[in-house]
Amino acid sequence: MAEATLSERVEAALDLIRPALIMDGGNVDLVDVTEDGVVLVRLVGACHGCPASTMTLRAGIEATLKQEIPEVTRVESVF
């Protein structure tokens, strides 16, 4: 069996976070993963424009991705 790509591993890690986001009416979409480990995501639903979205991005999404996937250097939100 082939080893999962970085994008597939990021998607799997995002699946760990999604239930909490969905409970609050939001979600996160993976846009891209750059060669230098930057993960680009789009916050959707209630997460888009939420005052706590920056905290969710850093303390929730980025922290989880970095913990699960050492190659991740940072997470950026795109619109």
NUPA-621877 format. One record per atom (N, C-alpha, C): residue in one letter; y, z, x. Coordinates in steps of 0.1 Angstrom, whole numbers, plus 5000, padded with zeros to 4 digits. Atoms other than C-alpha are relative to their C-alpha. Layout:
% NUPA-621877
  type     v     w     u
     A     Y     Z     X
...
% end
This chain:
% NUPA-621877
  type     v     w     u
     M  4988  5000  5008
     M  5000  5000  5000
     M  5013  5000  5009
     A  4988  5002  4993
     A  5034  4990  5013
     A  5009  5013  4999
     E  4991  4988  5000
     E  5059  5018  5022
     E  5012  4996  4991
     A  4989  5003  5009
     A  5087  5021  4996
     A  5013  4997  5008
     T  4988  5003  4993
     T  5120  5006  5006
     T  5010  5011  4998
     L  4990  4990  5001
     L  5151  5027  5010
     L  5006  5001  4986
     S  4994  5001  5013
     S  5165  5015  4977
     S  4990  5006  4989
     E  5010  4994  5009
     E  5132  5024  4959
     E  4999  5015  5002
     R  5000  4985  4998
     R  5132  5059  4975
     R  5013  5006  4994
     V  4987  4995  5006
     V  5169  5064  4964
     V  4998  5000  4985
     E  5002  5000  5015
     E  5160  5053  4928
     E  4991  5011  4996
     A  5009  4989  5003
     A  5131  5078  4928
     A  5007  5013  5001
     A  4992  4987  4999
     A  5154  5106  4940
     A  5010  5001  4989
     L  4990  4999  5012
     L  5180  5097  4913
     L  4992  5004  4988
     D  5008  4996  5011
     D  5152  5101  4888
     D  4998  5015  4999
     L  5000  4986  5000
     L  5151  5137  4898
     L  5012  5006  4993
     I  4987  4995  5005
     I  5188  5141  4888
     I  5003  4996  4986
     R  4997  5006  5013
     R  5189  5119  4857
     R  4998  5010  4988
     P  5001  4991  5012
     P  5175  5145  4832
     P  5012  5009  4997
     A  4988  4992  5002
     A  5204  5168  4838
     A  5012  4992  4996
     L  4988  5009  5004
     L  5230  5140  4835
     L  4998  4996  4986
     I  5002  5005  5013
     I  5214  5127  4804
     I  5002  5011  4989
     M  4998  4989  5009
     M  5214  5161  4788
     M  5015  5002  4997
     D  4986  4999  5002
     D  5252  5160  4792
     D  5006  4987  4995
     G  4995  5013  5005
     G  5255  5125  4778
     G  5004  4990  5010
     G  4997  5009  4990
     G  5258  5107  4810
     G  4988  4994  5007
     N  5011  5005  4991
     N  5237  5089  4837
     N  5006  4995  5012
     V  4996  5006  4987
     V  5239  5073  4871
     V  4992  4987  5002
     D  5007  5013  4997
     D  5231  5037  4880
     D  5002  4997  5015
     L  5000  5004  4986
     L  5222  5026  4916
     L  5006  4986  5001
     V  4994  5013  4998
     V  5245  4998  4927
     V  4995  4993  5012
     D  5004  5006  4987
     D  5235  4993  4963
     D  4998  5012  5010
     V  5002  4991  4989
     V  5223  5010  4995
     V  5004  4992  5012
     T  4996  5008  4988
     T  5241  4998  5027
     T  4990  5003  5011
     E  5008  4998  4988
     E  5224  4994  5060
     E  5002  5013  5008
     D  4997  4987  4994
     D  5242  5025  5073
     D  4998  5012  4992
     G  5004  4988  5008
     G  5228  5047  5046
     G  5010  5005  4989
     V  4991  4997  5010
     V  5257  5047  5022
     V  4995  4995  4986
     V  5006  5003  5013
     V  5245  5049  4986
     V  5012  4998  4990
     L  4990  5003  5010
     L  5268  5032  4960
     L  4994  5002  4986
     V  5005  4997  5013
     V  5264  5045  4925
     V  5011  4998  4990
     R  4990  5001  5011
     R  5281  5040  4891
     R  4996  5011  4990
     L  5002  4989  5010
     L  5285  5071  4869
     L  5003  4993  4986
     V  4998  5006  5013
     V  5281  5060  4832
     V  4999  5011  4989
     G  5001  4991  5011
     G  5283  5075  4798
     G  5011  5011  5001
     A  4990  4989  5000
     A  5300  5109  4796
     A  5004  5004  5015
     C  4997  4998  4986
     C  5299  5111  4834
     C  5012  4992  5005
     H  4989  5009  4996
     H  5323  5082  4838
     H  5014  5006  4995
     G  4987  4994  5004
     G  5358  5098  4839
     G  5000  5015  4997
     C  5001  4985  5002
     C  5346  5134  4835
     C  5007  5007  5011
     P  4993  4993  4989
     P  5368  5159  4853
     P  4990  5006  5010
     A  5010  4994  4991
     A  5336  5174  4869
     A  4992  4989  5008
     S  5008  5010  4994
     S  5323  5140  4881
     S  5000  5000  5015
     T  5000  4999  4985
     T  5334  5145  4917
     T  4991  5011  5005
     M  5009  4989  4996
     M  5316  5178  4919
     M  4985  4996  4997
     T  5014  5005  5003
     T  5285  5162  4902
     T  4996  4990  5011
     L  5003  5010  4989
     L  5287  5134  4928
     L  4996  5006  5013
     R  5002  4994  4987
     R  5289  5156  4958
     R  4989  5011  5000
     A  5009  4989  5000
     A  5270  5188  4949
     A  4987  4997  4993
     G  5013  5003  5006
     G  5244  5172  4927
     G  4994  4988  5006
     I  5006  5012  4996
     I  5238  5136  4935
     I  4999  4999  5015
     E  5000  5002  4985
     E  5248  5134  4972
     E  4991  5011  5007
     A  5008  4989  4994
     A  5232  5168  4981
     A  4985  4997  4998
     T  5014  5003  5003
     T  5199  5158  4964
     T  4995  4988  5008
     L  5005  5012  4992
     L  5197  5124  4980
     L  4999  5003  5015
     K  5000  4997  4985
     K  5205  5137  5015
     K  4988  5009  5002
     Q  5011  4991  4998
     Q  5178  5164  5010
     Q  4987  4992  4999
     E  5012  5008  5002
     E  5152  5139  4998
     E  4998  4989  5010
     I  5000  5012  4991
     I  5161  5110  5021
     I  5010  5002  5011
     P  4992  4998  4988
     P  5174  5118  5056
     P  5009  4988  5004
     E  4992  5012  4997
     E  5187  5082  5060
     E  5013  4999  4993
     V  4988  5001  5008
     V  5213  5087  5033
     V  5011  5008  5008
     T  4989  4994  4993
     T  5247  5094  5050
     T  5011  5005  4991
     R  4991  4996  5011
     R  5269  5096  5019
     R  4998  4992  4988
     V  5001  5007  5013
     V  5272  5087  4983
     V  5014  4997  4995
     E  4987  5004  5005
     E  5302  5068  4969
     E  4998  4995  4986
     S  5000  5005  5013
     S  5310  5061  4933
     S  5009  4987  4999
     V  4992  5012  5002
     V  5321  5026  4923
     V  5002  4998  4985
     F  4997  5002  5015
     F  5335  5013  4890
     F  4996  4986  4996
% end
